[in-house]
Amino acid sequence: MDPYALLGVSRDATQDEIKRAYRKQARNLHPDANPGDSAAEEQFKQVTHAYELVGDPERRRRFDQFGDGGSNSGGGGQDPFGFGDIFGAFFGGDSFGGRRGGPQRAPDAEAILDLDLSEAAFGITRRVEIELMTACDECDGSGCAPGTHPSTCTDCGGAGEVRQVRRSILGQIVTAAPCQRCSGLGTIVPSPCTHCGGVGVVRGTRTLEVEVPPGIDSGQRLRLTGRGPSAPRGGPNGDLYVTIRVRSHATLRREGYDLIQVCRIPMTSAALGTHLTITTLDGDIEIEVPPGTQHGSVFRERGRGIPVLQGRGRGDLLVQVDVAIPQRLSGEESDVLRRFAEMRGEEVTSVDEHGFFSRLRSAFQ
């Protein structure tokens, strides 16, 4: 879904332009302005979700970077501007978002999904089990005993709210409050289901398939619309937000879309050159370390990092060389290194293990 296209604005639109575009479409598409028009109601939900993604500067930044999976919005077709409060205050009733009778939407739920680095890098479809409120099998979520049906609440007439009229200097003011008898649902259950107690939901385990896109990172969330908890009495399901947690890799460390691997080599290999076998997400590769390589040198293998989330290309693999200096030397080894230093015209002031060699070691640190 492209929220900019749904709102009718360009990707470089200002926040004020996005807000004005949403207000205009919300007024035209709101279900209370189009009673019985399911297409308009669906469009209203879409533009509302679009505004949830880009109406706030921080959420917009996350969407532009990560797409819908990076949004922390817990939406569900709600009205960010609260048109119901505005219209209800002046005219009473349920215009533009006031309470209606009927089952309410279930709350959202959270889950954590642990992944290996390669799974997060290349994407995967995982089956996860999560404990949620699910629809009662005995009554199919209606809350009614078999063979019975809910009846209209006589206190509110099915509206789900009770209205009161009071006089003020401005004239009559109509206020509404949820019906106490039916808890705002508009219906009551005369013969409750014995399995769920008339609620329509029970706690159970649900198995879901989660499609993880390539390039995702720890802390990012995936939104599974309508796959969260079931609502009492057949209301709309909530959403499930899956937070990704990537396990540490034995040799690779992620920084953005790049991977970093530290390789420790002896000082002789650094001086003479060598070849190293490096573990990557695509398998082992061999890189050449040229003679005279210094401690901390970095070799870049382009395109062997993490794929860009909802984009193209991959990061790089950075191989950092850590030159190991021997902590203890035999007498013969000390003599060889001392002669080597003399051949290079280097001053040798001490040949004990805490003199020349300690300074040589510090040069690589």
Phi, psi and omega per residue, in radians:
M1 nan 2.289 3.079
D2 -1.765 1.811 -3.082
P3 -1.110 -0.529 3.139
Y4 -1.147 -0.748 3.124
A5 -1.154 -0.706 3.132
L6 -1.093 -0.633 -3.132
L7 -1.489 -0.186 3.109
G8 1.329 0.572 3.128
V9 -2.230 2.847 3.096
S10 -1.442 2.884 -3.114
R11 -1.195 -0.346 3.105
D12 -1.761 0.332 3.120
A13 -1.127 2.628 3.082
T14 -1.339 2.875 3.118
Q15 -1.094 -0.626 3.110
D16 -1.136 -0.685 3.119
E17 -1.149 -0.681 3.102
I18 -1.142 -0.736 -3.137
K19 -1.107 -0.786 3.140
R20 -1.111 -0.693 3.133
A21 -1.115 -0.708 3.124
Y22 -1.159 -0.787 -3.141
R23 -0.982 -0.770 -3.103
K24 -1.106 -0.829 -3.110
Q25 -1.229 -0.647 -3.138
A26 -1.106 -0.688 3.122
R27 -1.130 -0.682 -3.086
N28 -1.340 -0.536 -2.991
L29 -1.829 -0.135 -3.056
H30 -0.979 2.389 -3.112
P31 -0.957 -0.570 3.138
D32 -1.252 -0.367 3.064
A33 -1.562 -0.177 -3.135
N34 -2.380 1.114 -3.086
P35 -1.026 2.280 3.097
G36 1.432 -0.038 -3.120
D37 -1.657 1.663 -3.087
S38 -1.178 -0.544 3.131
A39 -1.145 -0.745 3.116
A40 -1.142 -0.667 3.129
E41 -1.109 -0.717 3.121
E42 -1.163 -0.702 3.088
Q43 -1.101 -0.672 3.114
F44 -1.073 -0.739 3.116
K45 -1.089 -0.688 -3.112
Q46 -1.178 -0.795 -3.126
V47 -1.216 -0.541 3.087
T48 -1.164 -0.766 3.089
H49 -1.121 -0.652 3.098
A50 -1.057 -0.724 3.136
Y51 -1.205 -0.595 3.087
E52 -1.062 -0.560 -3.093
L53 -1.369 -0.636 -3.005
V54 -2.193 0.000 -3.107
G55 -1.297 -0.400 3.104
D56 -1.859 2.334 -3.069
P57 -0.968 -0.716 -3.118
E58 -1.222 -0.771 3.108
R59 -1.143 -0.611 3.107
R60 -1.111 -0.733 3.110
R61 -1.066 -0.741 3.127
R62 -1.136 -0.704 3.134
F63 -1.129 -0.795 -3.127
D64 -1.059 -0.526 -3.113
Q65 -1.557 -0.725 -3.008
F66 -2.030 -0.172 -3.039
G67 1.426 -2.871 -3.064
D68 -1.086 -0.518 -3.139
G69 -1.167 -0.382 -3.136
G70 -1.535 -0.055 -3.106
S71 -1.390 2.396 3.080
N72 -1.633 0.153 -3.097
S73 -1.206 2.463 3.092
G74 -1.896 0.614 -2.972
G75 -0.895 -2.521 -3.095
G76 2.379 0.593 3.080
G77 1.412 0.300 3.105
Q78 -1.365 2.960 -3.045
D79 -1.825 1.796 -3.056
P80 -1.057 -0.480 -3.094
F81 -1.608 -0.143 3.120
G82 1.129 0.843 3.113
F83 -1.029 -0.531 -3.131
G84 -1.088 -0.702 3.121
D85 -1.122 -0.713 -3.106
I86 -1.144 -0.921 -3.082
F87 -1.241 -0.621 -3.141
G88 -1.133 -0.620 -3.119
A89 -1.140 -0.598 -3.082
F90 -1.605 -0.620 -3.011
F91 -2.027 -0.163 -3.055
G92 1.285 -3.044 3.058
G93 1.300 -2.839 -3.041
D94 -2.018 0.513 -3.122
S95 -1.074 2.357 3.051
F96 0.917 1.075 2.900
G97 1.800 0.143 3.094
G98 -1.212 3.018 -3.099
R99 -1.156 2.403 3.041
R100 -2.111 2.706 3.043
G101 -1.230 2.706 3.120
G102 2.117 2.845 -3.127
P103 -1.041 2.503 -3.123
Q104 -1.669 2.776 3.138
R105 -1.164 2.477 3.116
A106 -1.266 2.705 3.070
P107 -1.214 2.866 3.084
D108 -1.412 2.879 3.141
A109 -2.309 2.790 -3.123
E110 -2.096 2.574 3.047
A111 -2.548 2.758 3.107
I112 -2.049 2.344 3.126
L113 -2.113 2.063 3.118
D114 -1.547 2.330 -3.113
L115 -2.292 2.670 2.911
D116 -1.338 2.847 -3.135
L117 -1.047 -0.719 -3.129
S118 -1.172 -0.614 3.099
E119 -1.156 -0.714 3.102
A120 -1.195 -0.602 -3.100
A121 -1.235 -0.811 -3.005
F122 -1.794 -0.074 3.137
G123 1.440 2.709 -3.102
I124 -2.880 2.709 2.989
T125 -1.848 2.078 -3.077
R126 -2.070 2.464 3.025
R127 -1.622 2.193 -3.122
V128 -2.188 2.548 3.054
E129 -1.852 2.309 -3.119
I130 -2.416 2.473 3.125
E131 -1.522 2.094 -3.079
L132 -2.428 2.909 2.915
M133 -1.347 2.147 -3.103
T134 -2.119 2.784 -3.124
A135 -1.088 2.402 3.132
C136 -1.160 2.224 -3.140
D137 -1.221 -0.511 -3.069
E138 -1.204 -0.648 -3.072
C139 -2.052 0.144 -3.110
D140 0.996 0.529 3.071
G141 1.486 0.004 -3.099
S142 -1.389 -0.416 -3.075
G143 1.475 -0.068 -3.077
C144 -1.715 2.569 3.050
A145 -1.115 2.661 3.141
P146 -0.927 2.343 3.124
G147 1.495 -0.009 3.135
T148 -2.071 2.931 -3.110
H149 -2.400 2.726 3.058
P150 -1.199 2.650 3.122
S151 -2.046 2.726 -3.123
T152 -1.182 2.359 3.118
C153 -1.158 2.234 -3.106
T154 -1.381 -0.345 -3.127
D155 -1.288 -0.684 -3.092
C156 -1.970 -0.038 3.131
G157 1.179 0.402 3.126
G158 1.577 -0.039 -3.107
A159 -1.325 -0.409 -3.111
G160 1.459 -0.023 3.138
E161 -2.562 2.721 3.109
V162 -2.007 2.262 -3.081
R163 -1.767 2.553 3.080
Q164 -2.248 2.487 -3.140
V165 -1.982 2.239 3.070
R166 -2.321 2.680 -3.101
R167 -1.681 2.561 3.069
S168 -2.531 3.127 3.136
I169 -1.161 -0.286 3.098
L170 -1.600 -0.039 -3.097
G171 1.962 -2.737 -3.129
Q172 -1.372 2.363 3.074
I173 -2.101 2.199 -3.121
V174 -1.768 2.179 3.068
T175 -2.078 2.703 -3.116
A176 -2.305 2.523 3.106
A177 -2.372 2.621 3.124
P178 -1.003 2.441 3.116
C179 -1.163 2.244 -3.098
Q180 -1.268 -0.566 -3.047
R181 -1.229 -0.744 -3.077
C182 -1.854 0.096 -3.133
S183 1.017 0.558 3.083
G184 1.439 0.085 -3.110
L185 -1.473 -0.410 -3.124
G186 1.522 -0.205 3.119
T187 -2.352 2.771 3.052
I188 -2.198 2.771 -3.128
V189 -1.881 1.814 -3.102
P190 -1.207 -0.561 -3.140
S191 -2.221 1.582 -3.055
P192 -1.155 2.587 3.024
C193 -1.124 2.318 -3.096
T194 -1.306 -0.353 -3.099
H195 -1.365 -0.715 -3.096
C196 -1.928 -0.012 3.136
G197 1.262 0.348 3.118
G198 1.552 -0.005 -3.116
V199 -1.399 -0.604 -3.131
G200 1.664 -0.125 3.126
V201 -2.348 2.665 3.068
V202 -2.398 2.759 3.108
R203 -1.373 2.288 -3.125
G204 -2.710 -3.108 -3.129
T205 -1.903 2.313 3.134
R206 -2.123 2.374 3.092
T207 -1.744 2.170 -3.079
L208 -2.166 2.613 3.002
E209 -1.716 2.180 -3.128
V210 -1.952 2.098 3.096
E211 -1.592 1.969 -3.115
V212 -1.674 2.111 -3.123
P213 -1.307 2.634 3.101
P214 -1.080 2.460 3.055
G215 1.633 0.024 -3.099
I216 -1.215 2.734 -3.072
D217 -2.289 2.898 3.114
S218 -1.000 2.426 3.101
G219 1.591 -0.292 3.101
Q220 -1.394 2.705 -3.037
R221 -2.130 2.564 3.023
L222 -1.923 2.386 3.134
R223 -1.825 2.094 3.081
L224 -1.817 1.674 -3.028
T225 -1.156 2.237 3.073
G226 1.283 0.171 -3.103
R227 -1.968 0.332 3.078
G228 -1.597 -2.639 -3.093
P229 -1.098 2.607 3.000
S230 -1.356 2.588 -3.111
A231 -1.621 2.621 3.063
P232 -1.027 2.462 3.020
R233 1.048 0.610 3.006
G234 1.407 0.282 3.100
G235 -1.237 2.988 -3.133
P236 -1.110 2.481 3.087
N237 -1.146 2.664 2.978
G238 -1.404 3.137 3.100
D239 -1.723 2.764 3.067
L240 -1.985 2.192 3.093
Y241 -1.841 2.092 -3.105
V242 -1.833 2.021 3.108
T243 -1.584 2.270 -3.089
I244 -1.520 2.383 3.059
R245 -2.294 1.999 -3.054
V246 -1.694 2.214 3.129
R247 -1.258 2.655 3.124
S248 -1.174 2.532 3.094
H249 -1.657 2.663 -3.071
A250 -1.134 -0.635 -3.052
T251 -2.238 -0.279 -3.051
L252 -1.875 2.463 3.082
R253 -2.200 2.321 -3.081
R254 -1.612 2.378 2.976
E255 -2.363 1.811 -3.038
G256 1.152 -2.162 3.080
Y257 -1.787 0.084 3.082
D258 -1.659 2.691 3.031
L259 -2.019 2.470 -3.117
I260 -2.136 2.304 3.059
Q261 -2.265 2.263 3.116
V262 -1.736 2.175 -3.140
C263 -2.024 2.219 -3.129
R264 -1.686 2.181 3.141
I265 -2.250 2.666 3.108
P266 -1.218 2.782 -3.079
M267 -1.166 -0.466 3.094
T268 -1.162 -0.694 3.100
S269 -1.164 -0.642 3.101
A270 -1.143 -0.652 -3.119
A271 -1.332 -0.705 -3.041
L272 -1.649 -0.297 -3.060
G273 1.596 2.706 -3.116
T274 -2.864 3.109 3.015
H275 -2.087 2.430 -3.118
L276 -2.085 2.446 2.998
T277 -1.646 2.107 -3.022
I278 -1.993 2.349 3.065
T279 -1.465 2.215 3.056
T280 -2.170 3.035 3.097
L281 -1.212 -0.293 3.142
D282 -1.740 0.053 -3.068
G283 2.072 3.130 -3.108
D284 -1.360 2.482 3.041
I285 -2.288 2.865 3.111
E286 -2.014 2.312 3.081
I287 -2.128 2.683 -3.132
E288 -1.715 2.264 3.036
V289 -1.810 1.930 -3.049
P290 -1.250 2.755 3.082
P291 -1.010 2.514 3.111
G292 1.442 0.255 3.122
T293 -1.133 2.329 -3.087
Q294 -1.627 2.732 3.063
H295 -1.030 2.303 3.132
G296 1.569 -0.043 3.111
S297 -1.080 2.542 -3.096
V298 -2.128 2.279 3.073
F299 -1.931 2.286 -3.050
R300 -1.834 2.173 3.018
E301 -1.866 1.815 -3.010
R302 -1.253 2.448 3.059
G303 1.345 0.234 3.123
R304 -1.952 0.362 3.115
G305 -1.729 -2.523 -3.075
I306 -1.553 2.355 3.025
P307 -1.059 2.532 -3.127
V308 -1.272 2.231 -3.107
L309 -1.106 2.154 3.127
Q310 0.911 0.665 3.129
G311 -2.594 -2.794 -3.121
R312 -2.072 2.726 3.064
G313 1.447 3.079 3.141
R314 -2.388 2.786 3.019
G315 -1.299 -2.973 -3.085
D316 -1.964 2.845 2.997
L317 -1.776 2.165 3.139
L318 -1.899 2.051 3.139
V319 -1.784 1.992 -3.125
Q320 -1.760 2.238 -3.099
V321 -1.592 2.226 3.077
D322 -1.964 1.887 -3.088
V323 -1.429 2.137 -3.100
A324 -1.584 2.210 3.083
I325 -1.756 2.236 -3.139
P326 -1.077 2.385 -3.127
Q327 -1.454 -0.483 3.114
R328 -2.353 2.465 3.132
L329 -2.230 2.587 3.025
S330 -1.333 2.960 3.122
G331 -1.060 -0.714 3.137
E332 -1.130 -0.746 3.121
E333 -1.107 -0.676 3.112
S334 -1.102 -0.728 3.137
D335 -1.118 -0.734 -3.138
V336 -1.075 -0.789 -3.128
L337 -1.201 -0.594 3.107
R338 -1.144 -0.745 3.111
R339 -1.138 -0.656 3.102
F340 -1.066 -0.747 3.129
A341 -1.131 -0.694 3.134
E342 -1.157 -0.649 3.106
M343 -1.088 -0.533 -3.128
R344 -1.586 0.057 3.119
G345 1.296 0.402 -3.134
E346 -1.596 2.447 -3.128
E347 -1.311 2.243 3.107
V348 -1.993 1.922 -3.091
T349 -1.682 -0.293 -3.130
S350 -2.733 2.551 3.102
V351 -2.001 0.113 3.117
D352 -1.364 2.882 -3.007
E353 -1.196 -0.225 3.134
H354 -1.853 0.109 -3.121
G355 -1.810 -1.746 -3.067
F356 -0.966 -0.774 -3.036
F357 -1.235 -0.575 3.094
S358 -1.171 -0.645 3.087
R359 -1.219 -0.652 3.092
L360 -1.092 -0.701 3.128
R361 -1.128 -0.710 -3.107
S362 -1.183 -0.419 -3.141
A363 -1.163 -0.403 -3.128
F364 -1.706 0.045 -3.070
Q365 -1.796 nan nan
